[in-house]
């Protein structure tokens, strides 16, 4: 499955110090996937004692990343 980051998602990666490979890892091997509003879903993964959430939607074998963020613990 192909993964595409929106411009907004790319901007947030740099602003929030999130590595692209962590986003990809979260999408390919999430700890869990939550439903969001509309067709959006949230992939959740613990990475090095932090939790990353990646908001995405699926369109024809493509995962479109909308945004991502670290959860505050």
BAVEXLUM-649108 format. One record per residue (C-alpha): z, y negated, x; residue in one letter. Coordinates in steps of 0.1 Angstrom, whole numbers, plus 5000, padded with zeros to 4 digits. Example, Ala and Ser with C-alpha at 12.3 -4.5 7.8 and 13.67 -1.06 7.14 Angstrom:
BEGIN
507850455123a
507150115137s
END
This chain:
BEGIN
500050005000x
499049665013x
501649385017x
500749015013x
503048725018x
502448404998x
502548075016x
505948005000x
507248345013x
506048265048x
507747925048x
510948075036x
510948345064x
510948075090x
513447855072x
515848145066x
515448325100x
514048635084x
511748855104x
508548975088x
509249335100x
512549325081x
510649225049x
508249505054x
511049755061x
512849645030x
509649695009x
508750035024x
512250175024x
514649985001x
518250084994x
517449994958x
514949804936x
516049584908x
514049444879x
513649074878x
511948854852x
508348904842x
506549154865x
508749064894x
511049314912x
513649274939x
513849514969x
517349524984x
518249655019x
521249635042x
520149535077x
522749495105x
525649425082x
523649175061x
521749235028x
518149125025x
516549074991x
512749054988x
511248924955x
507849074949x
505249184923x
502749464923x
499049414916x
496649704921x
498149874952x
499149534967x
502749414970x
502849034968x
505948884984x
507148574966x
510348504985x
513148655005x
516648565013x
519948695028x
522748745004x
525948565012x
528748815018x
END
